Amino acid sequence: MLAALLVPVAIAGAGVAAAAQPKEVVIGVLYPMTGPVAQIGIDSRNAINVALDIINNRHDLTLPLAKDAGLPRLGGAKVRVVVVDHQGKPDIGQAEAERLITQEKVHALFGAYFSSVTNTASQVAERMGVPFLNAD
Protein backbone atom coordinates (compact mmCIF):
# COMPACT_ATOMS: atom_id res chain seq x y z
CA MET A 1 0.00 0.00 0.00
CA LEU A 2 2.92 2.36 0.65
CA ALA A 3 4.08 1.96 -2.94
CA ALA A 4 0.54 2.42 -4.24
CA LEU A 5 0.15 5.64 -2.26
CA LEU A 6 3.54 6.94 -3.39
CA VAL A 7 2.46 7.07 -7.03
CA PRO A 8 -0.43 9.54 -6.59
CA VAL A 9 1.70 11.52 -4.13
CA ALA A 10 4.47 11.75 -6.74
CA ILE A 11 2.01 12.67 -9.48
CA ALA A 12 0.30 15.26 -7.31
CA GLY A 13 3.64 16.61 -6.15
CA ALA A 14 4.78 17.06 -9.74
CA GLY A 15 1.67 19.09 -10.44
CA VAL A 16 2.18 21.44 -7.52
CA ALA A 17 5.97 21.66 -7.57
CA ALA A 18 6.02 24.46 -10.12
CA ALA A 19 3.80 26.62 -7.94
CA ALA A 20 4.66 27.79 -4.45
CA GLN A 21 5.46 24.78 -2.29
CA PRO A 22 2.30 23.63 -0.52
CA LYS A 23 2.13 22.81 3.17
CA GLU A 24 0.16 19.69 2.32
CA VAL A 25 -0.69 17.50 -0.63
CA VAL A 26 -4.29 16.30 -0.55
CA ILE A 27 -5.24 12.96 -2.10
CA GLY A 28 -8.87 11.94 -2.56
CA VAL A 29 -9.48 8.25 -1.88
CA LEU A 30 -12.63 6.54 -3.17
CA TYR A 31 -13.48 3.13 -1.72
CA PRO A 32 -16.56 1.14 -0.69
CA MET A 33 -16.74 1.81 3.05
CA THR A 34 -20.23 0.37 3.53
CA GLY A 35 -22.09 -2.56 2.04
CA PRO A 36 -21.06 -6.15 1.32
CA VAL A 37 -17.42 -5.37 0.43
CA ALA A 38 -16.86 -2.65 3.03
CA GLN A 39 -13.99 -4.61 4.54
CA ILE A 40 -11.95 -3.92 1.38
CA GLY A 41 -12.38 -0.19 1.91
CA ILE A 42 -11.70 -0.42 5.64
CA ASP A 43 -8.54 -2.47 5.12
CA SER A 44 -7.36 -0.10 2.38
CA ARG A 45 -7.98 2.94 4.59
CA ASN A 46 -6.01 1.31 7.42
CA ALA A 47 -3.09 0.57 5.08
CA ILE A 48 -3.19 4.13 3.78
CA ASN A 49 -3.04 5.42 7.36
CA VAL A 50 0.13 3.39 7.95
CA ALA A 51 1.64 4.79 4.74
CA LEU A 52 0.70 8.33 5.80
CA ASP A 53 2.42 7.85 9.15
CA ILE A 54 5.57 6.68 7.38
CA ILE A 55 5.50 9.60 4.93
CA ASN A 56 4.49 12.37 7.33
CA ASN A 57 6.73 11.43 10.29
CA ARG A 58 10.34 10.44 10.78
CA HIS A 59 10.99 6.71 11.12
CA ASP A 60 14.15 4.65 11.35
CA LEU A 61 13.05 2.38 8.51
CA THR A 62 14.62 1.51 5.18
CA LEU A 63 11.56 2.62 3.24
CA PRO A 64 11.11 5.46 0.76
CA LEU A 65 10.21 8.73 2.52
CA ALA A 66 10.64 7.26 6.03
CA LYS A 67 13.84 9.11 7.01
CA ASP A 68 12.36 12.61 6.88
CA ALA A 69 9.01 14.06 7.86
CA GLY A 70 6.89 14.98 4.86
CA LEU A 71 7.81 15.21 1.20
CA PRO A 72 11.42 16.37 0.85
CA ARG A 73 11.04 17.74 -2.69
CA LEU A 74 8.10 19.85 -1.54
CA GLY A 75 9.76 21.40 1.49
CA GLY A 76 8.46 18.79 3.93
CA ALA A 77 4.82 19.12 2.87
CA LYS A 78 2.57 16.63 4.62
CA VAL A 79 0.21 14.27 2.79
CA ARG A 80 -3.44 14.26 3.79
CA VAL A 81 -6.10 11.94 2.43
CA VAL A 82 -9.83 12.45 2.25
CA VAL A 83 -11.55 9.06 2.17
CA VAL A 84 -15.07 8.84 0.76
CA ASP A 85 -17.56 5.98 0.53
CA HIS A 86 -18.83 5.39 -3.01
CA GLN A 87 -20.97 2.45 -1.80
CA GLY A 88 -20.07 0.52 -4.95
CA LYS A 89 -22.31 2.81 -7.00
CA PRO A 90 -20.95 4.54 -10.13
CA ASP A 91 -23.17 7.62 -9.72
CA ILE A 92 -22.00 8.15 -6.14
CA GLY A 93 -18.38 7.63 -7.21
CA GLN A 94 -18.83 10.25 -9.91
CA ALA A 95 -20.43 12.74 -7.51
CA GLU A 96 -17.77 12.13 -4.85
CA ALA A 97 -14.96 12.57 -7.39
CA GLU A 98 -16.44 15.92 -8.42
CA ARG A 99 -16.83 16.96 -4.77
CA LEU A 100 -13.28 15.91 -3.88
CA ILE A 101 -11.89 17.96 -6.75
CA THR A 102 -14.07 21.06 -6.44
CA GLN A 103 -14.63 21.29 -2.69
CA GLU A 104 -11.76 19.40 -1.06
CA LYS A 105 -9.28 20.67 -3.70
CA VAL A 106 -7.49 17.32 -3.97
CA HIS A 107 -4.34 17.14 -6.06
CA ALA A 108 -5.01 13.54 -7.17
CA LEU A 109 -7.58 10.75 -6.83
CA PHE A 110 -6.92 7.15 -5.79
CA GLY A 111 -9.21 4.09 -5.69
CA ALA A 112 -11.95 2.76 -6.38
CA TYR A 113 -12.02 -1.09 -6.30
CA PHE A 114 -15.13 -1.40 -8.53
CA SER A 115 -14.39 -0.98 -12.26
CA SER A 116 -17.78 0.67 -12.77
CA VAL A 117 -16.91 3.32 -10.17
CA THR A 118 -13.39 3.68 -11.54
CA ASN A 119 -14.93 4.38 -14.95
CA THR A 120 -17.15 7.26 -13.80
CA ALA A 121 -14.68 8.73 -11.30
CA SER A 122 -11.73 8.62 -13.70
CA GLN A 123 -13.81 10.37 -16.38
CA VAL A 124 -14.43 13.21 -13.92
CA ALA A 125 -10.72 13.35 -13.07
CA GLU A 126 -9.73 13.43 -16.74
CA ARG A 127 -12.25 16.15 -17.53
CA MET A 128 -10.99 18.25 -14.61
CA GLY A 129 -7.29 17.59 -15.23
CA VAL A 130 -6.65 15.72 -11.98
CA PRO A 131 -4.52 12.55 -11.95
CA PHE A 132 -6.39 9.33 -11.12
CA LEU A 133 -4.72 6.09 -10.01
CA ASN A 134 -6.40 2.73 -9.63
CA ALA A 135 -3.96 0.41 -7.90
CA ASP A 136 -6.43 -2.40 -7.27
C-alpha positions as CSV (number, residue, x, y, z in Angstrom):
1,M,0.0,0.0,0.0
2,L,2.9,2.4,0.6
3,A,4.1,2.0,-2.9
4,A,0.5,2.4,-4.2
5,L,0.2,5.6,-2.3
6,L,3.5,6.9,-3.4
7,V,2.5,7.1,-7.0
8,P,-0.4,9.5,-6.6
9,V,1.7,11.5,-4.1
10,A,4.5,11.7,-6.7
11,I,2.0,12.7,-9.5
12,A,0.3,15.3,-7.3
13,G,3.6,16.6,-6.2
14,A,4.8,17.1,-9.7
15,G,1.7,19.1,-10.4
16,V,2.2,21.4,-7.5
17,A,6.0,21.7,-7.6
18,A,6.0,24.5,-10.1
19,A,3.8,26.6,-7.9
20,A,4.7,27.8,-4.4
21,Q,5.5,24.8,-2.3
22,P,2.3,23.6,-0.5
23,K,2.1,22.8,3.2
24,E,0.2,19.7,2.3
25,V,-0.7,17.5,-0.6
26,V,-4.3,16.3,-0.6
27,I,-5.2,13.0,-2.1
28,G,-8.9,11.9,-2.6
29,V,-9.5,8.3,-1.9
30,L,-12.6,6.5,-3.2
31,Y,-13.5,3.1,-1.7
32,P,-16.6,1.1,-0.7
33,M,-16.7,1.8,3.0
34,T,-20.2,0.4,3.5
35,G,-22.1,-2.6,2.0
36,P,-21.1,-6.2,1.3
37,V,-17.4,-5.4,0.4
38,A,-16.9,-2.6,3.0
39,Q,-14.0,-4.6,4.5
40,I,-12.0,-3.9,1.4
41,G,-12.4,-0.2,1.9
42,I,-11.7,-0.4,5.6
43,D,-8.5,-2.5,5.1
44,S,-7.4,-0.1,2.4
45,R,-8.0,2.9,4.6
46,N,-6.0,1.3,7.4
47,A,-3.1,0.6,5.1
48,I,-3.2,4.1,3.8
49,N,-3.0,5.4,7.4
50,V,0.1,3.4,8.0
51,A,1.6,4.8,4.7
52,L,0.7,8.3,5.8
53,D,2.4,7.8,9.2
54,I,5.6,6.7,7.4
55,I,5.5,9.6,4.9
56,N,4.5,12.4,7.3
57,N,6.7,11.4,10.3
58,R,10.3,10.4,10.8
59,H,11.0,6.7,11.1
60,D,14.2,4.7,11.3
61,L,13.1,2.4,8.5
62,T,14.6,1.5,5.2
63,L,11.6,2.6,3.2
64,P,11.1,5.5,0.8
65,L,10.2,8.7,2.5
66,A,10.6,7.3,6.0
67,K,13.8,9.1,7.0
68,D,12.4,12.6,6.9
69,A,9.0,14.1,7.9
70,G,6.9,15.0,4.9
71,L,7.8,15.2,1.2
72,P,11.4,16.4,0.8
73,R,11.0,17.7,-2.7
74,L,8.1,19.8,-1.5
75,G,9.8,21.4,1.5
76,G,8.5,18.8,3.9
77,A,4.8,19.1,2.9
78,K,2.6,16.6,4.6
79,V,0.2,14.3,2.8
80,R,-3.4,14.3,3.8
81,V,-6.1,11.9,2.4
82,V,-9.8,12.5,2.2
83,V,-11.6,9.1,2.2
84,V,-15.1,8.8,0.8
85,D,-17.6,6.0,0.5
86,H,-18.8,5.4,-3.0
87,Q,-21.0,2.5,-1.8
88,G,-20.1,0.5,-5.0
89,K,-22.3,2.8,-7.0
90,P,-21.0,4.5,-10.1
91,D,-23.2,7.6,-9.7
92,I,-22.0,8.1,-6.1
93,G,-18.4,7.6,-7.2
94,Q,-18.8,10.2,-9.9
95,A,-20.4,12.7,-7.5
96,E,-17.8,12.1,-4.9
97,A,-15.0,12.6,-7.4
98,E,-16.4,15.9,-8.4
99,R,-16.8,17.0,-4.8
100,L,-13.3,15.9,-3.9
101,I,-11.9,18.0,-6.7
102,T,-14.1,21.1,-6.4
103,Q,-14.6,21.3,-2.7
104,E,-11.8,19.4,-1.1
105,K,-9.3,20.7,-3.7
106,V,-7.5,17.3,-4.0
107,H,-4.3,17.1,-6.1
108,A,-5.0,13.5,-7.2
109,L,-7.6,10.7,-6.8
110,F,-6.9,7.2,-5.8
111,G,-9.2,4.1,-5.7
112,A,-11.9,2.8,-6.4
113,Y,-12.0,-1.1,-6.3
114,F,-15.1,-1.4,-8.5
115,S,-14.4,-1.0,-12.3
116,S,-17.8,0.7,-12.8
117,V,-16.9,3.3,-10.2
118,T,-13.4,3.7,-11.5
119,N,-14.9,4.4,-14.9
120,T,-17.2,7.3,-13.8
121,A,-14.7,8.7,-11.3
122,S,-11.7,8.6,-13.7
123,Q,-13.8,10.4,-16.4
124,V,-14.4,13.2,-13.9
125,A,-10.7,13.3,-13.1
126,E,-9.7,13.4,-16.7
127,R,-12.2,16.2,-17.5
128,M,-11.0,18.3,-14.6
129,G,-7.3,17.6,-15.2
130,V,-6.6,15.7,-12.0
131,P,-4.5,12.5,-11.9
132,F,-6.4,9.3,-11.1
133,L,-4.7,6.1,-10.0
134,N,-6.4,2.7,-9.6
135,A,-4.0,0.4,-7.9
136,D,-6.4,-2.4,-7.3
